Amino acid sequence: MSVSRYRIIDLFAGCGGLSHGFQRTRRFGTDFAVELVNHAASTFAANITRVDGTPSAVHAGDIEELTASNRALRSHLRRTGVESAEIDVIAGGPPCQGFSRNGVRRYSDDTRRRRFYDDPRNHLYKSFLRFVELAEPRLVLIENVREFLNFGHGKFTEDLLAKLDELGYDAQYRKLCAADFGVPQMRHRVFFVAKRKDIAGTVDHLFPEPSFGTDDEQLSILGPRPYRTVRDAISDLPKPVWRHADSPQEYEGTGRLGEYAKQMRSSSGLVHNHVARKLSTKSAERIRSVGTGRMRDIAPELRTKMFYGSAYRRLSWDIPALTITTWVYHVGSGAFAHPDEVRGITMREAARLQSFDDDFIFPPLINPVSQMIGNAVPPLMAEAFGERFARVLDANAKERLKQSRRATAV
């Protein structure tokens, strides 16, 4: 029995973490994506496909120019082979840097908050909504940092929910942790889900149920499994290469692999983007001194004048990583040092901690790839949403078929 395949538009798509996760369910393909940054757009195009297996159409440009008028947007979609009426899901993550914790510190008083709210760069989610208005997808998914909920005294959230309601959607949001869905990382984000009001079921059905947790949450043998750890994520990878060029490597042995390693290994047997970078002598000394502790506790002569709380900190083998950020390539910007070796983690190790499998290949460029990985929706988290969305869409398709048969019988 054949199963339905569903079609996505991915906005502010980055390198494709969200689309890749939906694609992993084998129920979705991405017809069209929009991404401003060229490196990320080309990475998306190299890894993400439509439902028929052909490459997705990717617009590498400004979404505001694309949505200047409905007529121009409709025309552009048709030129790329997309009929908006056939889109099942619009998903994406409008840029979140303005809503980050740094933003919270910068905009702490009411005058500055009003100025922050009026800044047009913080209203890019409105371009997202213009796509929703035109395409009228059955379902919508939006991801952002938790701080999005609080800014402007909640005005951004009010605007988003009110506009979705005006467009004919029931919407809700939840704050979720990636580790609850099998990602070996304590990453907290807010997700908005919406369904067109003519689609059966409740909005709650669009949120996946956590399948992993801490040990004390395992109340029975059928309860959540323990959080995946750094060891689960990267311990099976071969030693990295120490040169600028990305030379694919083979896995070392096929001993007992954990469930996560099996999920992550490439079908080709090769590992890309696993390149270590040489550190300065001072950085190496700081990593040795900090270990899994804090820089504030090391010798004064090794401390930097200003530093993040987790600067030069090693990852711990037996717990999930802290949030993987766009600065993951720089050991001074967080807990991004290898648990044992005196080096920063490679981009492949960072990708594994974000739940990108090894078949997802990035370009051999450290800084742009660090940005892509840090900004991405973890694919396993997206996959959990994809499975829920497929269920709702399947139920809707069955209901439409029943209605069609009843109408024919009459």
N, C-alpha and C positions, 0 to 999 in steps of 0.2 A: 504494500500500500504506500503510495507516494505521499509525502508530507508537503504542506505549503511552505514556500520560502517568502520571506518578507523583506521589504525595501526600506532603506534608511537614507536620510539626508543628515550629514554630520557637519555641524557648524563650529567655528573656532576649533577645528579638528586636531590641531597639533600633528604629531606623527601618526596618530591613529589608535591610541590605546583603547578608546571607547568602541570604535568600530571593530577592532581586532577581537575584543571580548565578545561582542555580539556575533561576530563571524565564527568564533570557536563553538557556538551552539549548533552550527551547521543549518541554522534556520533563517539567517539574515545575510544580506549583502548590502553594500553601500553604493547607491547610484551616484551620489554627488556629495562633494565635500568642499568646504571653504576654509582656507588657511592663509594668513597673511605672510608668514615667514617661509621663504623659498626652500630652505633645507628641510624644514618639517613637511612642507607640501610635497616635495619630491620623495621623501621617505614614506609618506602616506601612500602615494601613487605606486611605489614599488612593492608594497606589502598588502594592500587592501583591494578587494575585488567586489564586483556586483554579484547578484545571485547566480548569474550564468557563468561566473568564473573569469570574466573579462575585467581588465583594470577599471577601477572607479574613475569617474571624471572628477578632477580636482581643480578648483579655481584658486590659483595662487595670487591673491590680491585682497583689497580692502572690501570687507563685507558691506560697509556703508555706501560705497559707490555702487555695489551690486544691487542694493535694495533701495536705490534712489527713487524708483518708481516700480509699481507692480507690473506694468507693461514690459519694462526693460528686463526685469527679473524673469518673468514668464518666457520672454523671448530667449534669454540666455539659457535657461533650463532646457528648452526645446532643442536648441542648437547642440547641446551635449547629450541629447537622447533621453531626457527626463521629462515625463509627463507628471506634473505635480499632483494630479488627482489620484495617481497610483501609489503615492508614498504612504507607507504605514507608520513610520516613526521619524520624527525629527529629534535629534539629540545633539548635545554639545556642552561645552564649558566656556561661557564668556570669560574673557581675561579676568583673573582674580587678584593680580598683584596689588591693585589699589585697595583691596579689602583685606589684605594680609595683616598680621599682627604688627608689622612695622607701620602700616597705615593707621592702626588703632592708636599708636603712640603719637603719630604726627598730627592727628586730627582729634585732639582730646577736648577742645572747647567748642561751644555752640557756634561761634562765628566761623571757625574753620570747618566745622562739620557741614554748615550750610554751603560753604564754598566748595567743599568736597562733593556734596550732592549735586551741585550745579555744574561740576566739571563734566563736559560731554564725553570724555574718555571712560567715565564710569557708567555710561548708559548704553554700552554696546549690546546689552541683553535686549534692548528694544529692536535692534536689527534682527536678532534671533526671532523675536515675536512677529516681525514682518514676514519672515519665511513661514511661520505657523499660519498666519492670516491668509497667505496666498495658497499654500499647499493643503491646508486643512487635514493634516495627518490624523490618524486614529489615536496615536499615543505620542507623548512628549516626555523627554528626559533632559533635565538640566543639572549640571554639577558645578559646585563652587566651594570656596573655603567657608568655614563656619561663620567667620566674621561678617559675611554678607548679610546674615540675618539681623545684625545689630546696627549697621551703619545707617546714618540719617534717622536715628531713633526708630529703625525698622521700616523706614519709608521705601527703600528699595524692594523689600519683601512685599509690602502692601501693594506697590505698583505692579509687581510681577503677578501676584495672585489675582488682583483686580482685572488686569488686562487679559489673563487667561480665561477668567470667568466671562468677560465681555466677548471673547472670541468663541465661546461655546464649550469651554472645558471645565471639568471638575479637577481641582489640583490640591495637592498636599506636599509637605516636605518633611524630611527626617534628617537628623544628624547620624551619620553612620561611621563605623571604624572599619578600615580595609581588612584588618586582621580577623574580623569576624567572618570574613568570606574566603579565608584561605590564603590571603596575601601575607607574606612574612614581614609585615611592617605596620607600626602603630600610626596609621594615617587617618586623620579625622576630616570628613568633608560633609557638606550638606547636599542632599539630592532633592530636587523638585520633580515630581511625576504628575502627569496630567493625562486625562482621557477625554475624548470628545463625548459630549453628553448623550449622544445616541448609541454609544457602545455599552453593552451590558456589563454588569459587575460593578464593584466598588473600586475606588482609587487605591484602597489598602492592598488590593490584590496585586498591584504593580511593584510593591516593595518585597525584595527577597528576604527570606528568614535567615538569620545567622546560622552558620553550620560549624563554627569554631569558637572556642572560648578559653578561659583560664581553667586550670584544673579544678578549682573549687566550684565551677559552674557545671561540672560533669556529675549531675545528680543520678544518672543511670548509665548503663552501658550504651543506651541509645541516644544519650545527650550529646551536646557539642563536643567535638574533638579538641585537644589542646592546640593552642595557637602554633602555627608554623614558625620555625626559628631561622636565624641566619644560617645555622648548620644545615637545616633542610634545604635552604635556598642555594647555597654556593659551594658546599664542601665536595661535591662530585666533579666540579670543574677542574680541568687540567691547569698546570702552572701557566701563568700568563707569559706572553712574550714581552721583551723589554726593547721595543723599538717603535718608531713612529708609524711605519707601515702596518696595516692590519693583515697579518698572515693567519688564515684560518687554521685551527688546530683540531686534532682528533681527541675524543674522550679517552681517558686513561683507564683501561680495564672496564669490565662490565660486572663488577661485584654486586653485592646486594644494594640496590638503589631504593631510596625512599619513594613514597608516592609522589611527592612534589618533584623530585628530580626526574622521575619518569614522565611527568606531565611537561616538564620544561625542555627535555632533550630534543635536539633537532632530528628530523627524519633523514637528513644527509649524513649524520654522524660527525658534523663539523661545528666548531664554535667560532663565531666571528666577534669582533669588537672586544677581544679579551687581551688588551694591551696595557701594561703597567707603565706609569710615568716616573721618571727619576725625581727624587725629592732633594731639596737642599739639605745640607748637613744639619742646620738648625731645625728644620721641620722634622727630620728623622729623630733628633734628640727629644723634641716635644712629644712626638708620638710615644716614644719609649717611656717618657716621664709621666705622661697623663694616663696611659693605659686605658682602663675602663672607668677612670675617675674623672676629675675636673681640673681644668687648667689653673683655677684659682688656688689649688693645693700644691702646685709644683714650685720648684725653686724660682725666686723672683727674676733671676737673670734669664730664665727661659720664657717667661710670660711675655705676651705681646701687650701693648698699651691698652688696646681694646680687643675684646673677643666675645664670641658667642658662648653660651653656657657649655655647649658640648664640643667646643673647638679642639681639634687634634685628638679626639677621643676614639678609641678602638670600638668597633662593633663587638658585641658579646655573642658567642656562639649559640648559647642556649635560650635566647629570648628573641622576639622579633626586633627588627631594626626600628629606630626612630624614623620620623618622616624623611623620605628621600626628596631633597629639594633640587632646584635648578643649579645649585652650587655643589652638587655631589662630587664634582671632579676636584674640589679644593679641600684638602684635609683641615684647613683652618676655619672652615665654615660649618662644621658640624661633626657628628659621629660617623665619619666616612673613611676611617682607617681600617685596614684589614685586621681581623681578630688576632692573628699571630705574626704575620709578616710586617716588616717595616715599610709600608707603602699605602697609598690610597687604594680604594677598591677600583677595579676596572669598570668600564662602561657596561660590559656584559654582566658583571656581578651586580651593578646598580640596576640593570634591566631585570635580572632575576628577582631582586628584592621588590621590584615593582610588578612582578608576575608576567613580564614579557617572556615568552618562550624563545628558545634559541633559533627557531625558524624565522623569527622577526629580525631582519638584518638592518642595522643602522649604517650610515656612512662612516668612513674612518676619520672622523673629525671630533675631537674631544669636547670642546666647549659647546658647539651646537647640539651635540648628542646629549650632553648633560642637561641642557635646557629642555630638550624634548622629553627625556625620561622624567625629570622632576615635575614637568607640567602635566604629564599624562594622567588620565584616569587608569588605575590599575586594571589590566585586562580581565583578571579573574573576578574582580568586583563587577565590571561591565557584563561579564558572562552570566553572573547571577541575575542581573537585571534582565538580560536577554532571555533567559529561560522563563522568567515570570511573564515578560511581555509576549513571548510566543504562546503561552497558555491562554492569555486573555484574547489574543488575536485569533487563535484557533477556535475558541468558544464563540467569538463574534462571527467568524466565517460559517460555523455550523448554524447559527441562528439566522444568518442571512439566507443560507441555503434552504432552511425550513420555510422561511417567509416566501421565498421565490416559488417553492413547490406548492404552497398553499394558494398563492396568487394564480399559478398556472392551472391548478385544479378547479378554481372558480371560473 
